[in-house]
């Protein structure tokens, strides 16, 4: 292994099973399920449910979920789209008639129907070995008895305090101290605990029909929302066919559109034509090539990615070798492109987790309410924080991602799965809204081109091109920033981290697992 003298924690090595998430309580809950004989899906759902309680700024049962699953370690990858749709009444004309020209970023019109509970129930029934009553038990305990606020959670929460105060239900549920929480404060959510108990006892129907659904619909309609009980009752996720590309002998699998993950595959196709391994891993040339590949790939994302059930998305063309060659030819290693407008990018909070069990079933799992605390709407009786995923729609009547009844928006959260020689090399994910495709490509090149283990690859400093600037984390060398500036990039030092992530690599010959968890979040990897 190449030693780049990176600061950071050591990776976790295990022989039986491993789990990695963005919060220690979730990782521990997953390990407990695995030790009891549960499989990777059981552990992933348990961890995701805990995260929905202890990281309420990033995820919750009012949000969405996506999954990639490799039974027995591959090669058959199962993909699940657990994202919600717009209300049946959400037509573009409705917004235009009222003078609304841009999708609201919060409030009732940003809310799509939550897909998480439907996804958990379906995946547990189809691929798990435990019922929801067991899988939701730890989350119920933390909601009812409380949990202690972690440091990164407190940091994110504080940034939202003023917005939370503007809604009485949100303030009562999420600011019970009369201020944003401090690390170590205890947060109790009895209403959410009761909702989770109802789902544990009665399954998805308890969430999408009856009193809980009525509470969510009432909260939305009282604020002007278009949602109905029928929108909730008919909510359903779906299995889909994953998309993939090969990067230096590694097959990288992602979710297809309406997910943005095709962006990462386009990036990798472009970078596959450069000798990345021959470059300084923290040097200007490597970073410049990734930045330029990202700018081109994000332009494709912004032009084409939408719900394929209601729009034509040219997936095969976008992933073709010819398209990659055309894009690659536009990159000058010595100069930044000047003919691309800066994409409109948003930061958001998300949780990603992965699990590999003793049978080498590998689960790559991601959940989110999009922006911190989603829409900033909390259904008062059920304690559900409702997502603002509808903010990803556009109201441009000519755009494939324009809002329409029962349509899914372009979606940012994306789990990844890498295979080599037909077997899983690694479930992985890098959270962080629009940063995620860039994060996936950067993590994979760190490992494939530069030989880093999962933890070192996650620890490594990152850059991101946003608002016409290259935002560089503080670990990027000054010489690299100068080299980027020489190539025409405007740079700034970002004092907020770019995303967070987890990964578990499988060594099939040695029979071992190596897991890492991003220090940019509160989480950890554990194994045994």
N, C-alpha and C positions, 0 to 999 in steps of 0.2 A: 504494500500500500504506500502511495506517495504521501510524504509528510509535509504539510504546508504550515505546520506550527500554529494551527488555529487554536485560539482560546475557546473554552467551552467544556461541557460535560462529556463524560465517556459514554459510548453506546452501551446498551443493555444486550447481553448475550444470554440465550436460553436454548434449551434442547426440546422442551415439551410444547410450550405455547407462549405467546406474547401479545400484549395489547399496548397501544399508545393513544393518548388523547390529550386534549388541551386543559384538563383539570385532574389533579391526583385522585379525587373521589370517584370520578368516572373510570379512570384506569383501574383503580382498586376493585370497583364493582365488577368490571369485566373479568378481572383475574379470578375473583371469587366464583363467578359463574363457570369459568373454565375449569377450575379446581373441582367443582361439584359434578363435572362431566358434561356440561353444556358445550355447544359448539360455537363456532365463530359468529354465526348470526345471532344466537342467544346473547352472547357477550356484547356484540355491537349494539343491539337494541337496548340492553340494560344500560350500557354506558351512555348512549344517546339520550335516554330518558333522564338519567342523572344530570347530564349537561343541560337539559331543558329546564332544570330547577336551579342549578348552581351557577350557570352562566346566562342569566335571563336577558342580558344585553345582547347576546349573540344568537341565541336559539330558544326554542320553546315549542309547545304543542300547537301554537298558532302559526307555525311556519311550514316549511317544505323539507323534503329529504330526497337524496339520490343514492343509489348503491351500485357497486360492481362486486360480483361474488364469483369466486373460482372454487367450485367444489373439488376437493382433493388436490388443489393446487393447479388446476387447469387440465387441458387447454380451453375447455368450454367456459366462456365468461358470460355470466348472467348479468344483465343490466336492468335496473328498475328506475323509472321516472316517477317519483312521488311528489311532483309539483302540482300546485293548484291552478285553477282557471279563473278568469274574470267572471263576474256575475252575468247572467243571461241578458240583463237589461243594459249592459255596458257597451253601447254602440258608439262609434266615433261621432255620429250626428248629435247624440245627447250632449257631449262635451262641447262641440262646436256651437250648438244652439245657445249655450250658456256662456259663450265667450272664453272658454277654457282652451288655451292653445298648447299648453305643455302639461304632461302628466304630473299631478301633485306628488310630492316626495313623501308626504305623510298624510294622516287623516284618512277618512273612510274610502276615498276614491283610489287610494294606493293599495287597498287590501284585496288580495286574491284569496280564494277559498283555501284554507290550510290543508296540506297533503300529508303531514307527518303521521297522524294517528292511523289513517288508512294504510299508509306504507308499512308502519310497524306491524299492524295486524296481519296484513297480507304476507309479509316476509316471514313472520313468526310461524304462521300456519303452513306456508309452503316449504320453508327451509330450516326452521328451528326445531328444537326438541323440548321446549318448555312453553307453557302458556303465558299470556300477558300478566296473569296474576303473580307469577314468580318474577318475570322480567321487570315489571314496574315497581316491585317491592322497595328497592333501595331509593328510587326517586320519590316514592310516596313518603318514606321515612324522612328524607331531607326536607320535603315540602312541609310536612306536618310538625316535625320536631325542630327544624331549622338546620342551617349550615353556616359556616363561617366564611365571610367574604374574603376571597383571594386578592392578591395585590393588583394583578392586571385587570381583574374584574372591577375592582374599585376605581382604577384609573379610567376605564372606559365609562363607568357609571357616572363619575363626576362630570364628564364632558356633556352629559345629557340632562343634568339636574334641572336646569332652567326650563327646558322643553317639557320635562315630566311635570313640572309644577303647573303648567297651563291646563292640565286635564285632571279633574278631581279624582276620577277612578284610578288613573295612573299614579298620581301622587300618593293616594292612600295605600296602594299596593306596593309601590316601588320606592317610596320615600317615607317609610313609617317612622324614621328617626327625625323627620323634619329637615333633613339635609341628605346629601349623598352619603353612602356608607363609607366607613373607613376600613382598611384591612383588619380582619379579625372580628368585625361586628357580626352579630347573628341575625339572619334573615329568616323569617317564618312566613309561609304562604299557605294558610289553611284552606282557602278556597281552591287553589290549584291542587292541593293534596286530595281534596274531596273529588275533584274532577278526575284525577288519575285513578282514584279508587273505583269510580264508576266505570272507567274504561277497562280497568283490570278485571272487574266483575262481569261486564256485559259486552266488551269488545268495542269495535268501531261505531256500532249503532248508538252507543251511549253518548258519543261525541257529536255525531252528525245528525242525530234526530233527538227530539225530546227537549228537556229543560236546558241542557248545556248549549245546544244549537240555538234555541230560542234566546238565550242570554247573549250569545255572540251577535245574532241578527239584530236584536233589539239595540245593542250598543252601537252597531253600525248605522242602522236606519235612523236612530235618534240624532245622529250627526250628519245625516244627509246621504248615507250610503244607499246603493241600489240592490243590496244583497237580499236574498229571500231564503226561506227554509228549504225550498226545493233546490237552490244552488248548493246548499250543504248536503242534503240527502242524496244527491246524485254525484257527489264528488268521488272520484276514483283515480288511482294511479294506474300505471301500466308497465308491463315488461316491454322492453325494446331491444333492438339489435345494436350492440356497441359498434363504434367506429374505431379504426386503428391505423397506425402507420409503423413502419420499421425504421428505427434509428440505430445505425451501426450494429445490426444484429439483434437488437432488442425490439420486441413488438410492444408498442404502447397503446393501451386500450383506454377509451374515454366514452362518455355518454354522447349520443348524437344530438343535433338541434331538436328541440328548442334550447338545449344547453350550449353554453359558449365554448365548450371544451375543444371543439374543432380548431379553435384559435391556437391552442398549444400544439396540435398536430401540424398545422401549417407552419408554425415557427420551427418545429423540429425538421420538417421537410426542407425548409430553406437552409438551416444550419448544417444539415447533413452534407451539403456541398462544400463546406469549409473545413480546413484542418484545425479543428478546435483544440485537439489534444496537444498541438504544437505551440500553443499560445500560453502566455502567462495567465493563470486562472484568475488573478485579480488585476490584470492589466487592462489598459484602455482598449486594445484591439479586440479582445474577447468580449468586453462589455459593449463596445460599439456594435459589433456584429449582432449580439443578442437584441440590443435596443432597436436596430434597424429592422431586423427580422420581425420583432414585435410590432413595430409601427405598421408594417405591411400586413401582418396577420390580423391586427385589430381593425384595420380598414376593411378587410374582408368580413370580419365579424359584424361590424357596424352596418355594412351594406346588405348582408344576406341572412344572418341568423334570426330565425323566427320559429313559430310553431309549425311543423311540417304538415299538421293536419289541416291548416288553414292558409298555408303559403308554400310556394315552391322554393326549396333550398337546394342549391346545386352541390350536394356533398361530394359526389364522385369527382366533379371538376375541381373543386377547391382542394381536394387531397391528391390530385393527379401529379405525376412527376413533371409533366409539361408546365403546369401552373407554378410549381415550385421553381423550375428553371427560370420562368419569366420574372418571378418576384426576385429571385436571387440576383439576376442580371442587373437589377435596379440598385443594388447595394454597392457603394464605393467604400472599400476598407479605409480610405483616407479622408472621407468627407461625409457628413450627415446629409440626408436627403432634405431638399427644401420645397418639394412639391406635394407634401402630404400635410393636410390640416391636422392639428392636434385633436385626437379623439376626445369625446366627452366621457370622462371616467369618474367613477364614484368609489369612495371607500365604503366598506361595510364590515360588519362583524359576522362571523360564521364559526362553527365548530366542525372539525374534521377528526375522524378516528379510524384506526385500522386494527384488525385482529387476525392472528393466525393461530389455529388450534392444533392439537396433537395429530390430527389426521391431515393437516396442512390445508384444510379449508381456509380460504383467505377472503376476508371481508374488507372492503373499502367503502366507507360510510360517511356521508356529510349531511348536516342539518343546519338550517338557518332561518332567522326571521328578517334577513337582509340588513337594513340599517340598524344601528343600536336601538333596541326596543322597538324595532319594526315601525309600525304606523304611529306609535305612541298612544295607541288605544288599548285599554285593558277592559275586557268584559267583566263587569263588577262581581257577579255572582259566581262565575266559574274561575276567575283569576287568570284567564287566557290572554296573553299578550299577542295581538294580531299583527302579522307580518305586513310589510309594505312592498311586496314583490311587484305589485302593479306599477310601481314607479319605473320599472324597466320597459314598459310599453312606450310607444310614441303615438302622438296624435297626427302625425304626418299622413295624409290620406294615401300617398303613393308608396309608403314604406311597407315591406312585408311584416314588420313587427308592430304595425298599428294595432291598437286595441280593438277587440271585437267580442261579441258574446261567446262565452264559454271557451275563450282562447287562452292558451298559455303564453306568458311573456318570455322573451329572451331571458335565460336564467344563468346566473353567474356561478352557482356552487357546483363543483365538479370533482368527484372522486377519480383517482387514477389507478391503473393496474399495469404493471410491466411484466412481460414474459420473455424468457430466453429458452430457445430449443423446446418450445411447447409446454414449458412449466413456469409457474409463477416465480418471477425473480423478486417482485416486491409490490404489495399494495402501498399506495402513497397518496398524499394530498397536501396542497399548500393553500390555505384559506386566505381570504382577504379581498372579497368583491372582485373588481375588475383586474386586480393584480394576479389572480389565480393562474391564467394561462402562462403568463411570464414566469410565475413561481414554479409551475410544473416543468417548463423547459429548463429553467436555471438549475433546479434540483437534479434533473436527469443528466444534464451535461456535467454537473459537478461529480456525479458518480460514474457515468459511463466514460466521459472523456478524461477526467482528472483523478479517478480512482478513490474518491472519498467514500468513507462509510456513511450510513444514513445520518448519524448524528452530526458528523463534521459537515456533511453536505447541507444540513439544515442550519447549522451554526453560521455558515459562511455569509459574509455581508452581501447585501443586495442593492440593486438599483431598480428604478422604474421610471418610464417616460410618461409624464403626465403634465397637462396644461402647458405643453411646449417646453418643459424643463426636464432635465434628468435629476430626479430626487435620489440622492445617494445616502445610504446608511453610513453611520460614523466610522465603520470599519473599512470602508473603501480607501485605499492609499491615496495620498495627495497627488502622487505622480500619475495615477490613473485618472483622477479628475482633470488634471492638467492636459493629459492626452485626449480626453473627451472634448475639452474646450478647444483644443487645437483642431479637432475634427468638426468644429462648428456647433457643438452641443452647448446649451446653457445649463449650468449645473447649480444645484443647491444641496446643502447638507440637511437631510431629513431627520428631525428629532423624534419622529414617530416611526416605529418599526414597520416594515413591509410584510404584512401577513403573519402567518404562523403555519406550522405543518407537522406531520407525523409520517413515519415510514417504517416498514419492517421488511428486511431483506431475508431471503431464504437461501441457505447453502445446502443444496440437495445432497451433495457428496458427503459433506461432514455431518449432515443431519441437524444443523443448528440454525438459529434465528438471530439476527442482529437488528435491534430496534432503536429508533431515535425519536425525540420529541423536541419541538422548537422552543428555545429559551425565550422567544418573544411573547410566549403565553405562560400560563401558570402550570402547564401540564407536565406529564412525565410518561416514560415508557417503563413497563414492568414485564418480567417474564420468569419462567421457572423451568 
